Amino acid sequence: MAKSLNLLLCLFVLICIIAESALAQTCSNYKFSSNRLFKSCNDLSVLDSFLHYTYDSSSGNLQIAYRHTKLTTGKWVAWAVNPTSTGMVGAQAFVAYPQSDGTVRAYTSPISSYQMSLQEAELSFNVSELSATYQNNEMVIFATLNLPLANGGIINTVWQDGSLSGNNPLPHPTSGNNVRSVSTMNLVSGALGSTSTSTGGGGGDSKLRKRNIHGILNGVSWGIMMPIGAIIARYLKVSKSADPAWFYLHVFCQSSAYIIGVAGWATGLKLGSESAGIQFTTHRVVGIALFCLATIQVFAMFLRPKPEHKYRVYWNIYHHTIGYTVVILAVVNVFKGLDILSPRKQWRNTYTGIIVVLGIAAAVLEAFTWYVVIKRGKTEESAKMGQREGNDGRVSIRFAFA
C-alpha cells in the first residue's frame, strides 16, 4: 500500500512539472492573432520579453515581432538594434505605447546619449511595415529592417520599458532588470550571447559584473566588517583579560575593512565614469562621505594621545563620533546599493539578517557591559571602604598604645 502511495505521489509531482513546463509562456508555443509566422524566436532574459524573427541573409531583410508581456497601465516599450556598439548609446530603437485615446503609437527613435527623450526620427537603416498592437497587457511591435550584415549575422540588441506621462515617455529605470536588458544575437543560428563577448566590448554583462564586484566589496567591508570592528572595540575591552588583544583585533578588522572598502569605492568611481548620464546621487554622495570620514579616522590614529594625556578624552569623543557615524552611513549606503542593483531577494534578506544579528548581539553585549561595569564599580567601592576602615582601625590602635 505504501509503495503504491509513493508511486502515485511521484507520478503526481511529475505531472505537475510537465504541466508547469507546458503552461510556461515561451516564444515557441505562441501564435499571433494575425496568423503571422516567423522562422525563429528567442525568449529574452529579462523584462518578460520575446523576439520572433525571420532573417534573409541574401537581402539583409529582418522581419521582427517584439513582444513585451505583463505590462501595467501607462507603460512604453522599446526594442533596438545597435549597429555600432553594445548598450544604449547608438541604438536604433522601435518604440510603442498605448495613447490616452486608446490607439497605439509606434515609431522609430535613434538613441544618441543617455539623456534620451525618445524623440521620433529616422534610423540609420531602412525600416518598413512598422506597426504595434496592445491587447491583454501585451505589446507587440512589428517591423521589417534592412540589415546587410558582414559579421555572420550577429547583432547587438537592447530592449526596455518605462513609464508614461500622458503621451510622453519618461526615462526608464536605471537599476535591476532595466540594466540587464542587452544581448548579442546570431540571426543565423538564433543563439543569444552576452554583450561582453561582442565586438566593441564594454557590454552590459561586463558592467553588471563590475557592479556586483562593487557591491560585494562594499557590502563586506563597510557594511559588515566595520560594524564588527566597532563591536569588538566597544565590548571586548571591558574584559581586562582581553587587553590588549581587543585593540589589535579592532585595528586589524577596521584597517582590513578600509582597504577593501577603498577598492570597492574606486570601483564605484570607475563605474560612474563609464556610465555618463546615469546618476545615483545619494549613493554617490554618501560613498564619498564614507571614504573621507574613514580616511580621517585612519590618519587620526597616528595622532592618538596616550591614555593619561589631558587631551585623550577629547580624542576619544572625536574617535567614537566619527566611528559610529561611519558605521551608520555604511549600513544605509549598502541598502541604497541593494536598491540600485535590485538583486534576488535572498541577497537583501541575507544582509538584513546579518545586520539584525549584529544589532541583537550589540544590544545583549551592551546590557552585559553595563552589568559588569556597575558590578565592578560596586566591588571597587566596597574595597575602598574596607581599606579606609582598616586604616582607621590601625590609627585607633596606635592612639590606644601611645
Backbone hydrogen bonds in HBPLUS format (Angstrom, degrees):
<---DONOR---> <-ACCEPTOR-->    atom                        ^
c    i                          cat <-CA-CA->   ^        H-A-AA   ^      H-
h    n   atom  resd res      DA  || num        DHA   H-A  angle D-A-AA Bond
n    s   type  num  typ     dist DA aas  dist angle  dist       angle   num
A0005-LEU N   A0001-MET O   2.99 MM   4  6.34 155.6  2.05 149.9 156.3     1
A0006-ASN N   A0002-ALA O   2.96 MM   4  6.21 159.6  2.00 149.2 154.6     2
A0007-LEU N   A0003-LYS O   2.92 MM   4  6.11 152.6  2.00 143.8 151.6     3
A0008-LEU N   A0004-SER O   2.89 MM   4  6.15 158.5  1.94 149.1 154.7     4
A0009-LEU N   A0005-LEU O   2.87 MM   4  6.07 154.9  1.93 147.9 155.1     5
A0010-CYS N   A0006-ASN O   2.94 MM   4  6.16 162.4  1.98 148.3 152.5     6
A0011-LEU N   A0007-LEU O   2.94 MM   4  6.14 155.7  2.00 145.9 153.1     7
A0012-PHE N   A0008-LEU O   2.88 MM   4  6.09 151.6  1.96 145.1 152.7     8
A0013-VAL N   A0009-LEU O   2.96 MM   4  6.25 161.2  2.00 152.6 157.1     9
A0014-LEU N   A0010-CYS O   2.94 MM   4  6.15 157.1  1.99 146.3 152.9    10
A0015-ILE N   A0011-LEU O   2.93 MM   4  6.17 154.8  1.99 146.0 152.7    11
A0016-CYS N   A0012-PHE O   2.94 MM   4  6.21 157.2  2.00 149.0 155.1    12
A0017-ILE N   A0013-VAL O   2.98 MM   4  6.25 155.2  2.04 148.4 154.8    13
A0018-ILE N   A0014-LEU O   2.97 MM   4  6.21 162.7  2.00 149.6 154.3    14
A0019-ALA N   A0015-ILE O   2.82 MM   4  5.98 160.6  1.85 150.5 156.4    15
A0020-GLU N   A0016-CYS O   2.86 MM   4  5.99 156.2  1.92 144.6 151.3    16
A0021-SER N   A0017-ILE O   2.97 MM   4  6.18 155.9  2.03 146.0 152.5    17
A0022-ALA N   A0018-ILE O   2.89 MM   4  6.11 150.3  1.98 144.8 153.6    18
A0023-LEU N   A0019-ALA O   2.85 MM   4  6.02 151.2  1.93 147.6 155.1    19
A0024-ALA N   A0020-GLU O   2.95 MM   4  5.96 131.0  2.20 138.9 150.7    20
A0030-TYR N   A0027-CYS O   3.37 MM   3  5.37 164.5  2.40 108.7 109.3    21
A0035-ASN N   A0032-PHE O   2.99 MM   3  5.22 157.9  2.04 111.8 114.9    22
A0040-SER N   A0053-TYR O   2.95 MM  13  5.40 159.8  1.99 165.4 170.3    23
A0053-TYR N   A0040-SER O   2.88 MM  13  5.40 168.2  1.89 143.3 145.6    24
A0042-ASN N   A0051-LEU O   2.79 MM   9  5.28 148.0  1.90 145.8 156.7    25
A0051-LEU N   A0042-ASN O   2.97 MM   9  5.28 166.0  1.99 153.9 158.5    26
A0044-LEU N   A0049-SER O   3.04 MM   5  5.42 141.0  2.20 134.2 142.8    27
A0069-THR N   A0048-ASP O   2.95 MM  21  5.55 170.0  1.96 169.2 165.8    28
A0050-PHE N   A0067-ARG O   2.88 MM  17  5.12 151.4  1.96 147.1 153.2    29
A0067-ARG N   A0050-PHE O   2.84 MM  17  5.12 168.3  1.85 154.0 157.6    30
A0052-HIS N   A0065-ALA O   2.97 MM  13  5.03 169.1  1.98 142.1 145.7    31
A0065-ALA N   A0052-HIS O   2.78 MM  13  5.03 142.0  1.92 149.6 150.7    32
A0054-THR N   A0063-GLN O   2.90 MM   9  5.16 145.0  2.02 140.8 150.0    33
A0063-GLN N   A0054-THR O   2.93 MM   9  5.16 165.6  1.95 155.6 154.6    34
A0056-ASP N   A0061-ASN O   2.95 MM   5  5.37 167.6  1.97 161.1 165.2    35
A0060-GLY N   A0056-ASP O   2.71 MM   4  5.55 138.6  1.88 151.6 165.6    36
A0147-LEU N   A0060-GLY O   2.49 MM  87  4.76 155.5  1.55 159.1 149.7    37
A0062-LEU N   A0145-LEU O   2.68 MM  83  4.99 161.0  1.72 152.4 157.1    38
A0145-LEU N   A0062-LEU O   2.78 MM  83  4.99 169.1  1.79 143.5 145.2    39
A0064-ILE N   A0143-ALA O   2.87 MM  79  5.54 172.2  1.87 167.3 169.5    40
A0143-ALA N   A0064-ILE O   3.18 MM  79  5.54 151.4  2.26 147.7 148.0    41
A0066-TYR N   A0141-ILE O   2.85 MM  75  5.08 153.3  1.92 148.1 150.9    42
A0141-ILE N   A0066-TYR O   2.84 MM  75  5.08 158.4  1.89 143.4 149.6    43
A0068-HIS N   A0139-MET O   2.84 MM  71  5.26 161.6  1.87 158.0 163.6    44
A0139-MET N   A0068-HIS O   2.96 MM  71  5.26 160.1  2.00 153.0 152.1    45
A0071-LEU N   A0137-ASN O   2.91 MM  66  4.88 167.3  1.93 147.0 143.2    46
A0164-LEU N   A0074-GLY O   2.99 MM  90  5.24 135.7  2.19 139.7 135.3    47
A0076-TRP N   A0162-GLY O   2.87 MM  86  5.40 158.3  1.92 143.0 149.8    48
A0162-GLY N   A0076-TRP O   3.08 MM  86  5.40 149.1  2.18 142.2 145.7    49
A0077-VAL N   A0096-ALA O   2.99 MM  19  5.60 164.6  2.01 163.5 168.6    50
A0096-ALA N   A0077-VAL O   3.02 MM  19  5.60 156.3  2.08 157.5 159.0    51
A0078-ALA N   A0160-GLN O   3.01 MM  82  5.20 146.7  2.12 144.9 140.1    52
A0160-GLN N   A0078-ALA O   2.89 MM  82  5.20 157.9  1.94 143.0 147.3    53
A0079-TRP N   A0094-PHE O   3.05 MM  15  5.37 149.2  2.15 141.9 150.5    54
A0094-PHE N   A0079-TRP O   2.77 MM  15  5.37 152.8  1.84 149.5 158.1    55
A0080-ALA N   A0158-VAL O   2.71 MM  78  5.11 151.1  1.79 165.3 166.0    56
A0158-VAL N   A0080-ALA O   3.02 MM  78  5.11 154.9  2.08 136.3 139.4    57
A0081-VAL N   A0092-GLN O   3.16 MM  11  5.30 154.2  2.23 136.2 135.9    58
A0092-GLN N   A0081-VAL O   2.74 MM  11  5.30 165.1  1.76 143.0 148.0    59
A0082-ASN N   A0156-ASN O   2.84 MM  74  5.27 165.2  1.87 147.2 150.5    60
A0091-ALA N   A0088-MET O   2.91 MM   3  5.36 158.9  1.95 138.8 139.0    61
A0090-GLY N   A0111-ILE O   2.74 MM  21  5.41 157.9  1.78 151.4 158.6    62
A0111-ILE N   A0091-ALA O   2.83 MM  20  5.29 169.9  1.84 169.6 170.2    63
A0093-ALA N   A0109-SER O   3.04 MM  16  5.10 153.5  2.12 129.9 130.7    64
A0109-SER N   A0093-ALA O   2.90 MM  16  5.10 156.0  1.96 139.9 143.1    65
A0095-VAL N   A0107-TYR O   2.87 MM  12  5.50 168.0  1.89 168.2 170.8    66
A0107-TYR N   A0095-VAL O   2.98 MM  12  5.50 155.6  2.04 151.1 158.3    67
A0097-TYR N   A0105-ARG O   3.07 MM   8  5.62 146.4  2.19 147.2 157.3    68
A0105-ARG N   A0097-TYR O   2.99 MM   8  5.62 167.4  2.01 163.0 159.0    69
A0099-GLN N   A0103-THR O   2.72 MM   4  5.47 170.4  1.73 166.6 169.9    70
A0102-GLY N   A0099-GLN O   2.98 MM   3  5.49 162.5  2.01 119.4 122.2    71
A0121-ALA N   A0108-THR O   3.00 MM  13  5.93 160.5  2.04 138.5 143.9    72
A0146-ASN N   A0126-ASN O   3.10 MM  20  5.46 146.7  2.22 157.1 155.7    73
A0128-SER N   A0144-THR O   2.93 MM  16  5.18 154.4  2.00 147.9 155.0    74
A0144-THR N   A0128-SER O   2.86 MM  16  5.18 149.5  1.95 161.6 158.9    75
A0131-SER N   A0142-PHE O   3.00 MM  11  5.23 155.2  2.06 142.4 144.5    76
A0142-PHE N   A0131-SER O   2.83 MM  11  5.23 168.1  1.84 147.1 151.1    77
A0133-THR N   A0140-VAL O   2.92 MM   7  5.28 149.5  2.02 143.7 153.7    78
A0140-VAL N   A0133-THR O   2.92 MM   7  5.28 158.6  1.96 152.6 157.1    79
A0135-GLN N   A0138-GLU O   3.01 MM   3  5.36 159.6  2.05 147.1 149.6    80
A0138-GLU N   A0135-GLN O   2.99 MM   3  5.36 137.6  2.17 108.1 120.0    81
A0187-LEU N   A0153-GLY O   2.69 MM  34  5.08 168.7  1.71 152.9 148.8    82
A0155-ILE N   A0185-MET O   2.88 MM  30  5.38 158.9  1.93 148.3 154.0    83
A0185-MET N   A0155-ILE O   2.82 MM  30  5.38 150.6  1.90 154.6 163.1    84
A0157-THR N   A0183-SER O   2.78 MM  26  5.46 178.0  1.78 173.3 173.5    85
A0183-SER N   A0157-THR O   3.09 MM  26  5.46 156.9  2.15 147.0 148.6    86
A0159-TRP N   A0181-SER O   3.21 MM  22  5.63 160.3  2.25 147.1 148.7    87
A0170-LEU N   A0163-SER O   2.85 MM   7  5.53 166.8  1.87 164.5 160.3    88
A0165-SER N   A0168-ASN O   2.78 MM   3  5.12 162.6  1.81 149.1 155.1    89
A0168-ASN N   A0165-SER O   3.10 MM   3  5.12 154.4  2.17 112.1 119.8    90
A0179-VAL N   A0176-GLY O   3.19 MM   3  5.96 167.4  2.20 120.2 124.0    91
A0180-ARG N   A0177-ASN O   3.05 MM   3  4.88 153.2  2.13  98.6 107.0    92
A0182-VAL N   A0180-ARG O   2.87 MM   2  5.71 139.1  2.04 102.6  91.9    93
A0184-THR N   A0193-GLY O   2.84 MM   9  4.97 170.1  1.85 137.6 141.0    94
A0193-GLY N   A0184-THR O   2.90 MM   9  4.97 156.6  1.96 138.2 139.0    95
A0186-ASN N   A0191-ALA O   2.86 MM   5  5.23 164.6  1.88 155.3 160.6    96
A0190-GLY N   A0186-ASN O   2.59 MM   4  5.10 141.0  1.74 144.3 156.4    97
A0197-THR N   A0194-SER O   3.24 MM   3  5.93 165.7  2.26 115.6 119.6    98
A0198-SER N   A0195-THR O   3.17 MM   3  5.25 159.4  2.21 105.0 111.4    99
A0201-GLY N   A0198-SER O   3.31 MM   3  6.05 167.1  2.33 133.2 137.0   100
A0207-LYS N   A0203-GLY O   3.03 MM   4  6.33 158.9  2.08 150.9 157.2   101
A0208-LEU N   A0204-GLY O   2.78 MM   4  5.98 153.7  1.85 149.9 158.1   102
A0209-ARG N   A0205-ASP O   2.87 MM   4  6.06 149.4  1.97 143.6 151.8   103
A0210-LYS N   A0206-SER O   3.07 MM   4  6.40 152.2  2.15 143.3 150.4   104
A0211-ARG N   A0207-LYS O   2.91 MM   4  6.22 152.0  1.99 145.1 153.2   105
A0212-ASN N   A0208-LEU O   2.88 MM   4  6.16 155.4  1.94 148.5 154.8   106
A0213-ILE N   A0209-ARG O   2.94 MM   4  6.22 158.0  1.99 148.0 153.9   107
A0214-HIS N   A0210-LYS O   2.85 MM   4  6.04 163.5  1.88 150.2 155.1   108
A0215-GLY N   A0211-ARG O   2.84 MM   4  6.08 156.0  1.90 147.4 154.2   109
A0216-ILE N   A0212-ASN O   2.86 MM   4  6.09 161.7  1.89 152.8 157.1   110
A0217-LEU N   A0213-ILE O   2.93 MM   4  6.05 174.2  1.93 157.9 159.8   111
A0218-ASN N   A0214-HIS O   3.12 MM   4  6.19 167.3  2.13 147.1 151.0   112
A0219-GLY N   A0215-GLY O   2.78 MM   4  5.75 152.4  1.86 143.9 153.0   113
A0220-VAL N   A0216-ILE O   2.96 MM   4  6.00 167.6  1.98 151.8 154.5   114
A0221-SER N   A0217-LEU O   3.04 MM   4  6.08 163.6  2.06 144.5 149.8   115
A0222-TRP N   A0218-ASN O   2.98 MM   4  5.39 120.9  2.34 126.9 141.2   116
A0223-GLY N   A0218-ASN O   3.20 MM   5  6.58 155.7  2.26 152.4 158.4   117
A0225-MET N   A0220-VAL O   2.90 MM   5  6.18 164.4  1.93 155.7 160.5   118
A0226-MET N   A0221-SER O   3.04 MM   5  6.32 147.6  2.15 169.2 178.7   119
A0228-ILE N   A0224-ILE O   3.11 MM   4  6.33 160.3  2.15 151.5 157.5   120
A0229-GLY N   A0225-MET O   2.85 MM   4  6.06 159.5  1.89 153.0 158.5   121
A0230-ALA N   A0226-MET O   3.03 MM   4  6.31 152.8  2.11 149.8 157.1   122
A0231-ILE N   A0227-PRO O   2.96 MM   4  6.24 153.1  2.04 147.5 154.7   123
A0232-ILE N   A0228-ILE O   2.94 MM   4  6.24 156.1  2.00 152.3 158.5   124
A0233-ALA N   A0229-GLY O   3.14 MM   4  6.39 164.0  2.17 147.2 150.4   125
A0234-ARG N   A0230-ALA O   2.95 MM   4  6.06 154.8  2.01 146.8 154.3   126
A0235-TYR N   A0231-ILE O   3.04 MM   4  6.01 162.8  2.07 152.1 154.9   127
A0236-LEU N   A0232-ILE O   3.05 MM   4  5.39 151.7  2.13 135.5 144.3   128
A0239-SER N   A0236-LEU O   3.06 MM   3  5.75 145.2  2.19 116.4 124.0   129
A0242-ALA N   A0239-SER O   3.03 MM   3  5.39 150.1  2.12 107.4 116.5   130
A0243-ASP N   A0240-LYS O   3.31 MM   3  5.53 165.9  2.33 107.0 110.8   131
A0245-ALA N   A0242-ALA O   2.77 MM   3  5.36 101.8  2.39 113.9 133.6   132
A0246-TRP N   A0242-ALA O   2.85 MM   4  5.72 155.3  1.91 160.9 166.3   133
A0247-PHE N   A0244-PRO O   3.00 MM   3  5.41 126.6  2.30 106.8 120.2   134
A0248-TYR N   A0244-PRO O   3.36 MM   4  6.82 156.4  2.42 154.6 160.1   135
A0249-LEU N   A0245-ALA O   2.97 MM   4  6.20 159.0  2.01 154.7 161.1   136
A0250-HIS N   A0246-TRP O   2.87 MM   4  6.00 155.2  1.93 144.1 151.1   137
A0251-VAL N   A0247-PHE O   2.94 MM   4  6.18 163.4  1.97 150.3 154.4   138
A0252-PHE N   A0248-TYR O   2.90 MM   4  5.99 162.8  1.93 145.3 150.6   139
A0253-CYS N   A0249-LEU O   2.92 MM   4  6.03 166.0  1.94 149.0 153.1   140
A0254-GLN N   A0250-HIS O   2.96 MM   4  6.09 171.4  1.97 153.8 156.5   141
A0255-SER N   A0251-VAL O   2.85 MM   4  5.82 160.5  1.89 148.4 154.7   142
A0256-SER N   A0252-PHE O   2.98 MM   4  5.95 156.8  2.03 143.3 150.0   143
A0257-ALA N   A0253-CYS O   2.95 MM   4  6.10 157.4  2.00 143.1 150.1   144
A0258-TYR N   A0254-GLN O   2.87 MM   4  6.04 149.6  1.97 141.6 150.1   145
A0259-ILE N   A0255-SER O   3.00 MM   4  6.22 160.8  2.04 147.2 151.3   146
A0260-ILE N   A0256-SER O   2.99 MM   4  6.20 175.6  1.99 158.0 159.1   147
A0261-GLY N   A0257-ALA O   2.76 MM   4  5.71 151.4  1.84 140.5 150.2   148
A0262-VAL N   A0258-TYR O   2.83 MM   4  5.99 148.9  1.93 146.5 153.5   149
A0263-ALA N   A0259-ILE O   3.22 MM   4  6.52 153.0  2.30 142.8 149.5   150
A0264-GLY N   A0260-ILE O   3.00 MM   4  6.37 154.8  2.06 147.3 154.4   151
A0265-TRP N   A0261-GLY O   2.77 MM   4  5.97 152.5  1.84 146.7 155.1   152
A0266-ALA N   A0262-VAL O   2.86 MM   4  6.04 159.1  1.90 148.1 153.0   153
A0267-THR N   A0263-ALA O   3.02 MM   4  6.25 150.2  2.12 141.6 150.0   154
A0268-GLY N   A0264-GLY O   3.01 MM   4  6.31 147.9  2.11 142.4 150.8   155
A0269-LEU N   A0265-TRP O   3.04 MM   4  6.43 152.4  2.11 148.1 155.1   156
A0270-LYS N   A0266-ALA O   2.98 MM   4  6.24 155.1  2.04 147.3 154.1   157
A0271-LEU N   A0267-THR O   2.92 MM   4  6.20 155.7  1.98 147.2 153.8   158
A0272-GLY N   A0268-GLY O   2.92 MM   4  6.17 154.3  1.99 146.8 154.0   159
A0273-SER N   A0269-LEU O   3.00 MM   4  6.28 152.2  2.08 146.0 152.8   160
A0274-GLU N   A0270-LYS O   3.12 MM   4  6.36 136.0  2.32 141.1 152.7   161
A0274-GLU N   A0271-LEU O   3.16 MM   3  5.12 130.0  2.42  93.7 107.1   162
A0275-SER N   A0272-GLY O   3.23 MM   3  5.16 157.3  2.29  99.4 106.2   163
A0278-ILE N   A0275-SER O   3.03 MM   3  5.58 165.0  2.05 135.5 138.8   164
A0284-ARG N   A0280-PHE O   2.92 MM   4  6.05 159.9  1.96 159.8 166.6   165
A0285-VAL N   A0281-THR O   2.84 MM   4  6.00 167.8  1.85 159.6 162.6   166
A0286-VAL N   A0282-THR O   2.97 MM   4  6.08 171.0  1.97 155.6 158.3   167
A0287-GLY N   A0283-HIS O   3.01 MM   4  6.05 152.2  2.09 138.4 146.6   168
A0288-ILE N   A0284-ARG O   2.97 MM   4  6.25 157.7  2.03 151.6 156.6   169
A0289-ALA N   A0285-VAL O   2.93 MM   4  6.16 160.0  1.97 149.7 155.8   170
A0290-LEU N   A0286-VAL O   2.85 MM   4  6.05 154.2  1.91 148.2 155.3   171
A0291-PHE N   A0287-GLY O   3.05 MM   4  6.31 162.2  2.08 147.4 151.6   172
A0292-CYS N   A0288-ILE O   2.99 MM   4  6.25 163.4  2.02 152.4 156.5   173
A0293-LEU N   A0289-ALA O   2.93 MM   4  6.09 171.6  1.93 155.4 157.7   174
A0294-ALA N   A0290-LEU O   2.89 MM   4  5.95 166.7  1.90 154.2 158.5   175
A0295-THR N   A0291-PHE O   2.93 MM   4  5.99 152.9  2.00 144.1 151.8   176
A0296-ILE N   A0292-CYS O   3.00 MM   4  6.25 161.0  2.03 150.3 155.0   177
A0297-GLN N   A0293-LEU O   2.92 MM   4  6.16 154.6  1.99 145.2 152.9   178
A0298-VAL N   A0294-ALA O   2.93 MM   4  6.19 151.0  2.01 146.0 153.1   179
A0299-PHE N   A0295-THR O   3.07 MM   4  6.37 170.3  2.08 156.3 157.4   180
A0300-ALA N   A0296-ILE O   2.86 MM   4  5.94 139.0  2.03 144.4 156.4   181
A0301-MET N   A0298-VAL O   3.18 MM   3  5.61 149.6  2.28 106.2 114.6   182
A0302-PHE N   A0299-PHE O   3.18 MM   3  5.71 147.3  2.29 109.2 116.8   183
A0303-LEU N   A0300-ALA O   2.94 MM   3  5.16 151.4  2.02 105.9 115.2   184
A0304-ARG N   A0301-MET O   3.38 MM   3  5.20 164.3  2.41 104.2 104.5   185
A0309-HIS N   A0306-LYS O   2.89 MM   3  5.32 160.8  1.93 120.1 126.6   186
A0312-ARG N   A0309-HIS O   3.14 MM   3  5.37 162.6  2.17 109.7 115.0   187
A0314-TYR N   A0311-TYR O   3.15 MM   3  5.45 124.5  2.47 103.3 116.2   188
A0315-TRP N   A0311-TYR O   3.14 MM   4  6.48 155.3  2.20 151.3 158.7   189
A0316-ASN N   A0312-ARG O   2.88 MM   4  6.14 155.0  1.94 152.2 159.0   190
A0317-ILE N   A0313-VAL O   3.13 MM   4  6.39 153.8  2.20 140.5 146.7   191
A0318-TYR N   A0314-TYR O   3.04 MM   4  6.32 163.7  2.07 148.2 152.2   192
A0319-HIS N   A0315-TRP O   2.80 MM   4  5.98 167.3  1.82 154.4 158.3   193
A0320-HIS N   A0316-ASN O   2.91 MM   4  6.02 166.2  1.93 152.4 155.5   194
A0321-THR N   A0317-ILE O   3.01 MM   4  6.06 161.6  2.05 146.5 152.2   195
A0322-ILE N   A0318-TYR O   2.99 MM   4  6.16 174.8  2.00 160.1 161.0   196
A0323-GLY N   A0319-HIS O   2.96 MM   4  5.92 156.5  2.02 140.7 148.4   197
A0324-TYR N   A0320-HIS O   2.94 MM   4  6.04 172.6  1.95 153.8 155.0   198
A0325-THR N   A0321-THR O   3.06 MM   4  6.12 151.2  2.14 141.6 150.3   199
A0326-VAL N   A0322-ILE O   2.93 MM   4  6.14 156.1  1.99 151.2 156.8   200
A0327-VAL N   A0323-GLY O   3.10 MM   4  6.42 158.5  2.15 147.7 153.2   201
A0328-ILE N   A0324-TYR O   3.02 MM   4  6.22 166.9  2.04 150.7 153.4   202
A0329-LEU N   A0325-THR O   2.96 MM   4  6.10 172.2  1.96 154.0 156.6   203
A0330-ALA N   A0326-VAL O   2.83 MM   4  5.87 151.4  1.92 146.0 154.6   204
A0331-VAL N   A0327-VAL O   3.11 MM   4  6.35 163.8  2.14 151.5 153.9   205
A0332-VAL N   A0328-ILE O   3.08 MM   4  6.31 167.6  2.10 153.7 157.4   206
A0333-ASN N   A0329-LEU O   2.87 MM   4  6.01 158.0  1.91 148.0 154.2   207
A0334-VAL N   A0330-ALA O   2.95 MM   4  6.17 145.3  2.07 147.2 156.4   208
A0335-PHE N   A0331-VAL O   3.21 MM   4  6.52 159.8  2.25 149.5 153.6   209
A0336-LYS N   A0332-VAL O   3.01 MM   4  6.34 146.5  2.13 141.3 151.6   210
A0337-GLY N   A0333-ASN O   2.86 MM   4  6.08 153.2  1.93 143.4 150.1   211
A0338-LEU N   A0334-VAL O   2.90 MM   4  6.24 148.3  2.00 145.6 154.5   212
A0339-ASP N   A0335-PHE O   3.01 MM   4  6.27 148.8  2.11 142.7 150.5   213
A0340-ILE N   A0336-LYS O   3.10 MM   4  6.46 144.9  2.23 141.9 151.4   214
A0341-LEU N   A0337-GLY O   2.89 MM   4  6.16 167.1  1.91 156.5 159.1   215
A0342-SER N   A0338-LEU O   2.83 MM   4  5.64 149.4  1.92 141.8 150.4   216
A0347-TRP N   A0344-ARG O   3.04 MM   3  5.88 149.4  2.14 123.3 130.0   217
A0349-ASN N   A0345-LYS O   2.84 MM   4  6.05 166.9  1.86 159.2 163.8   218
A0350-THR N   A0346-GLN O   2.78 MM   4  5.74 150.0  1.87 135.7 143.7   219
A0351-TYR N   A0347-TRP O   3.04 MM   4  6.31 168.1  2.06 151.5 153.9   220
A0352-THR N   A0348-ARG O   2.83 MM   4  5.98 162.7  1.86 152.0 157.8   221
A0353-GLY N   A0349-ASN O   2.84 MM   4  5.97 154.2  1.90 142.7 150.1   222
A0354-ILE N   A0350-THR O   2.96 MM   4  6.29 153.6  2.03 148.4 155.3   223
A0355-ILE N   A0351-TYR O   3.00 MM   4  6.29 162.6  2.03 154.5 158.1   224
A0356-VAL N   A0352-THR O   2.89 MM   4  6.12 156.1  1.95 149.9 157.1   225
A0357-VAL N   A0353-GLY O   2.91 MM   4  6.12 161.8  1.94 150.7 155.4   226
A0358-LEU N   A0354-ILE O   2.92 MM   4  6.17 163.2  1.95 150.2 155.0   227
A0359-GLY N   A0355-ILE O   2.82 MM   4  5.97 151.6  1.90 143.8 152.4   228
A0360-ILE N   A0356-VAL O   2.87 MM   4  6.13 159.6  1.91 153.0 157.7   229
A0361-ALA N   A0357-VAL O   2.87 MM   4  6.07 164.4  1.89 151.6 156.5   230
A0362-ALA N   A0358-LEU O   2.86 MM   4  6.02 154.7  1.93 144.0 151.1   231
A0363-ALA N   A0359-GLY O   2.95 MM   4  6.18 153.8  2.02 145.3 152.4   232
A0364-VAL N   A0360-ILE O   2.92 MM   4  6.19 164.5  1.94 156.6 160.0   233
A0365-LEU N   A0361-ALA O   2.89 MM   4  6.01 165.7  1.91 150.1 154.9   234
A0366-GLU N   A0362-ALA O   2.79 MM   4  5.86 145.7  1.91 141.4 151.3   235
A0367-ALA N   A0363-ALA O   3.10 MM   4  6.35 161.1  2.14 146.9 150.5   236
A0368-PHE N   A0364-VAL O   2.95 MM   4  6.22 162.1  1.98 150.3 155.8   237
A0369-THR N   A0365-LEU O   2.74 MM   4  5.84 152.4  1.81 144.4 152.4   238
A0370-TRP N   A0366-GLU O   3.03 MM   4  6.30 162.8  2.06 150.3 153.6   239
A0371-TYR N   A0367-ALA O   3.04 MM   4  6.28 152.1  2.12 143.8 152.0   240
A0372-VAL N   A0368-PHE O   2.89 MM   4  6.18 159.9  1.93 152.3 156.9   241
A0373-VAL N   A0369-THR O   2.84 MM   4  6.06 166.5  1.85 155.8 159.8   242
A0374-ILE N   A0370-TRP O   2.90 MM   4  5.96 166.9  1.92 147.5 151.5   243
A0375-LYS N   A0371-TYR O   2.92 MM   4  5.99 164.0  1.95 147.4 152.7   244
A0376-ARG N   A0372-VAL O   2.76 MM   4  5.85 158.4  1.81 147.9 154.8   245
A0377-GLY N   A0373-VAL O   2.84 MM   4  6.01 150.4  1.93 143.4 151.9   246
A0378-LYS N   A0374-ILE O   2.95 MM   4  6.25 156.7  2.00 150.3 155.8   247
A0379-THR N   A0375-LYS O   2.93 MM   4  6.17 158.2  1.98 148.4 154.7   248
A0380-GLU N   A0376-ARG O   2.90 MM   4  6.10 162.8  1.92 149.7 154.1   249
A0381-GLU N   A0377-GLY O   2.87 MM   4  6.02 152.6  1.94 143.7 152.0   250
A0382-SER N   A0378-LYS O   2.85 MM   4  6.06 154.6  1.91 147.3 154.0   251
A0383-ALA N   A0379-THR O   2.92 MM   4  6.17 151.8  2.00 145.1 153.3   252
A0384-LYS N   A0380-GLU O   2.91 MM   4  6.17 153.1  1.98 144.9 152.0   253
A0385-MET N   A0381-GLU O   2.94 MM   4  6.19 157.7  1.99 147.0 153.1   254
A0386-GLY N   A0382-SER O   2.90 MM   4  6.10 159.8  1.94 147.6 153.1   255
A0387-GLN N   A0383-ALA O   2.89 MM   4  6.07 148.6  1.99 141.7 150.8   256
A0388-ARG N   A0384-LYS O   2.86 MM   4  6.15 154.8  1.92 148.5 155.2   257
A0389-GLU N   A0385-MET O   2.90 MM   4  6.15 160.2  1.94 151.1 156.4   258
A0390-GLY N   A0386-GLY O   2.90 MM   4  6.06 151.8  1.98 141.4 149.5   259
A0391-ASN N   A0387-GLN O   2.91 MM   4  6.16 154.7  1.98 144.6 151.5   260
A0392-ASP N   A0388-ARG O   2.87 MM   4  6.14 156.8  1.93 149.0 155.5   261
A0393-GLY N   A0389-GLU O   2.95 MM   4  6.14 151.3  2.04 143.6 151.1   262
A0394-ARG N   A0390-GLY O   3.06 MM   4  6.33 155.6  2.12 147.8 153.4   263
A0395-VAL N   A0391-ASN O   3.06 MM   4  6.32 151.3  2.14 146.0 153.8   264
A0396-SER N   A0392-ASP O   3.08 MM   4  6.33 154.6  2.15 145.7 152.0   265
A0397-ILE N   A0393-GLY O   3.07 MM   4  6.35 155.1  2.14 147.9 154.2   266
A0398-ARG N   A0394-ARG O   3.08 MM   4  6.31 157.4  2.13 144.6 150.4   267
A0399-PHE N   A0395-VAL O   3.05 MM   4  6.37 158.0  2.10 148.6 154.1   268
A0400-ALA N   A0396-SER O   2.95 MM   4  6.19 146.7  2.06 143.0 152.7   269
A0401-PHE N   A0397-ILE O   3.03 MM   4  6.33 149.2  2.13 150.9 158.0   270
A0402-ALA N   A0399-PHE O   3.28 MM   3  5.00 152.6  2.36  92.7 100.7   271
